[in-house]
Amino acid sequence: MRNLGLIAMILLLFGCDTEVDLIYEADAIPIVYCLLDPGEEIQTIRLSKSFITEQGETISDSTELYYYQDDVRLAIEKMEGDKAVQHTEFAPVTINKESGFFPGQYHIVYQSRMEIATNTVYRLVIYLEKEDKLIYAFTTTPGDFTIIDPSHPEVRALHFSVDHNPVFHWTPSENVHIYQLGFQFNYYETDSTGSLLKSLLVPLKTIVLQNNPGWFYSFDINSTKFYASLGSLLDAKPEVLRSFQSIDAIVIAGGEELAVHFQLEKEGDPFRMLDYSNIQNGIGVFSGIGYSYSRGFRITDQSIDSLAYGRFTHELNFLDRYGNRKGK
């Protein structure tokens, strides 16, 4: 999974914090999250059980309580009309536990190599043999779309300043109800061992849209928010010098199911979030995402100096336009 740290939405879906009230294990509700990604060879399904204990009781750290074991089969099918023309089985994969409070000693997801087409209907099918329960869902993946602006990186440098906000234009896509705009920031880190090229996705604006605006969408990006977000996402490392390499504009598109889930999460009402699901006989979200990039931009000298010495990023040790660092 690309896991674009970007998206609050994607982090939400795979963040593993999926606790709902449960008194008896026999009443456990399957929780399913899956975002089909045409840009990835390996697709991922998250399947777990709902769990919270009664007030004051400690949640068990036994991973087995939160996941289904050998009595489960998962598949995603490509549909044409009411017929499945491709059937792909998924196998369990153990992954390391993330930092923070998540029940269990590790996480289990289900993965398989599967090519995902744009603007196509897919069906998710999960069978719990022990409970004789069938869980299923349908989604249509986003269609193709293109960033119109920013463009022409071979002749253009992007300008981030308090009096200039970069503007995004992109063509509409079929089956899309939510977009996220941002930049993939590419930079070098240099220490006593050498230099390493790194990339960081900086998400900046999420737009839930219902209406087609014509032949393109247009939204601007706040330059101050760009520096503030970059400063919050990158750790200060006094022993490391950083230097700007390039920046890529990115638009991420999501299906209707993802848009509804995002809106409910934003409203912060856990009961309404549980009310919404496109998973039959379970809760969760089965949807699709798509991407459009415009890659390889420089930024202006003024923007590089702001990166080096601005109030949000000065602790990050970026070099200025002359390749220097004041005080170094």
Backbone hydrogen bonds, N-H to C=O, Kabsch-Sander energy under -0.5 kcal/mol:
donor,donor_aa,acceptor,acceptor_aa,energy
5,G,3,N,-2.2
6,L,4,L,-9.9
7,I,4,L,-1.1
8,A,6,L,-0.7
11,L,7,I,-3.2
12,L,8,A,-2.6
13,L,9,M,-2.2
14,F,10,I,-1.9
15,G,11,L,-0.7
15,G,12,L,-0.7
18,T,16,C,-1.3
22,L,52,I,-1.0
27,D,24,Y,-1.8
28,A,25,E,-2.1
31,I,48,S,-2.9
32,V,283,I,-2.8
33,Y,46,R,-2.1
34,C,285,V,-2.2
36,L,34,C,-0.5
36,L,287,S,-2.8
40,E,37,D,-1.7
43,Q,41,E,-0.5
43,Q,112,S,-2.7
45,I,110,Y,-3.0
46,R,33,Y,-2.9
47,L,45,I,-0.6
48,S,31,I,-2.1
49,K,66,Y,-2.1
50,S,29,I,-1.4
57,E,54,E,-2.2
63,T,61,D,-0.7
65,L,62,S,-1.4
66,Y,63,T,-1.7
67,Y,63,T,-0.6
73,R,127,Y,-2.0
74,L,90,F,-0.6
75,A,125,V,-2.2
76,I,88,T,-2.0
77,E,123,R,-3.1
78,K,86,Q,-1.9
79,M,121,V,-2.7
80,E,83,K,-2.8
83,K,80,E,-1.7
85,V,78,K,-2.8
85,V,83,K,-0.6
86,Q,78,K,-1.1
88,T,76,I,-2.1
90,F,74,L,-2.3
91,A,111,Q,-2.1
93,V,109,V,-3.4
95,I,107,H,-2.8
102,F,100,G,-0.9
107,H,95,I,-2.3
109,V,93,V,-2.6
110,Y,45,I,-2.7
111,Q,91,A,-2.5
112,S,43,Q,-1.5
114,M,41,E,-2.6
119,N,142,P,-1.2
122,Y,139,T,-2.9
123,R,77,E,-2.9
124,L,137,A,-2.9
125,V,75,A,-2.9
126,I,135,I,-3.2
127,Y,73,R,-2.6
128,L,126,I,-0.5
128,L,133,K,-3.0
129,E,71,D,-2.1
129,E,127,Y,-0.9
130,K,71,D,-0.6
132,D,128,L,-1.0
133,K,128,L,-1.9
135,I,126,I,-3.4
135,I,133,K,-0.5
136,Y,280,Q,-1.1
137,A,124,L,-1.6
139,T,122,Y,-2.0
141,T,120,T,-2.5
143,G,174,E,-2.5
148,I,169,H,-2.4
149,D,169,H,-1.9
155,V,152,H,-1.6
156,R,152,H,-0.8
158,L,298,R,-2.9
160,F,158,L,-0.5
161,S,159,H,-0.6
161,S,164,H,-1.5
164,H,161,S,-1.8
168,F,219,F,-3.5
169,H,149,D,-2.9
170,W,217,Y,-1.4
171,T,146,T,-2.4
176,V,173,S,-0.9
177,H,254,G,-2.2
178,I,254,G,-1.4
179,Y,207,I,-2.7
180,Q,252,I,-2.5
181,L,205,K,-3.2
182,G,250,I,-1.9
183,F,202,V,-1.9
184,Q,248,D,-2.9
185,F,183,F,-0.7
185,F,200,L,-3.5
186,N,184,Q,-0.6
186,N,246,S,-2.6
187,Y,198,K,-2.4
188,Y,243,S,-2.8
189,E,196,L,-2.3
190,T,241,L,-3.0
191,D,194,G,-2.3
194,G,191,D,-1.4
196,L,189,E,-2.2
198,K,187,Y,-3.4
200,L,185,F,-2.1
202,V,183,F,-3.3
202,V,200,L,-0.5
204,L,181,L,-2.7
205,K,181,L,-1.7
207,I,179,Y,-3.0
209,L,177,H,-1.7
209,L,207,I,-0.6
217,Y,170,W,-3.2
219,F,168,F,-2.1
221,I,166,P,-2.9
226,F,222,N,-1.6
227,Y,223,S,-1.8
228,A,224,T,-2.4
229,S,225,K,-3.0
230,L,226,F,-2.4
231,G,227,Y,-2.5
232,S,228,A,-1.6
233,L,229,S,-1.8
234,L,230,L,-1.9
240,V,237,K,-2.3
241,L,190,T,-2.6
242,R,317,N,-3.0
243,S,188,Y,-1.9
245,Q,186,N,-2.4
246,S,186,N,-1.7
247,I,297,F,-1.7
248,D,184,Q,-2.4
249,A,294,S,-2.5
250,I,182,G,-2.4
251,V,292,S,-2.3
252,I,180,Q,-2.7
253,A,290,G,-2.8
254,G,178,I,-2.7
255,G,288,G,-1.6
259,A,255,G,-1.9
260,V,256,E,-2.4
261,H,257,E,-2.1
262,F,258,L,-2.5
263,Q,259,A,-2.3
264,L,260,V,-2.2
265,E,261,H,-2.4
266,K,262,F,-2.4
267,E,263,Q,-1.8
268,G,264,L,-1.0
269,D,264,L,-1.0
273,M,269,D,-1.8
274,L,270,P,-1.7
275,D,271,F,-1.5
276,Y,272,R,-1.5
278,N,284,G,-1.0
280,Q,136,Y,-2.9
280,Q,278,N,-0.6
282,G,279,I,-1.0
283,I,30,P,-2.4
285,V,32,V,-1.6
287,S,34,C,-2.4
289,I,36,L,-2.5
290,G,253,A,-2.0
292,S,251,V,-1.8
294,S,249,A,-2.2
297,F,247,I,-2.5
298,R,156,R,-0.9
300,T,158,L,-2.1
304,I,300,T,-2.1
305,D,301,D,-2.3
306,S,302,Q,-2.1
307,L,303,S,-2.1
308,A,304,I,-1.9
309,Y,305,D,-2.6
310,G,306,S,-2.3
314,H,310,G,-1.8
316,L,313,T,-1.9
317,N,314,H,-0.8
319,L,242,R,-2.4
320,D,324,N,-3.0
323,G,320,D,-1.9
328,K,325,R,-2.5
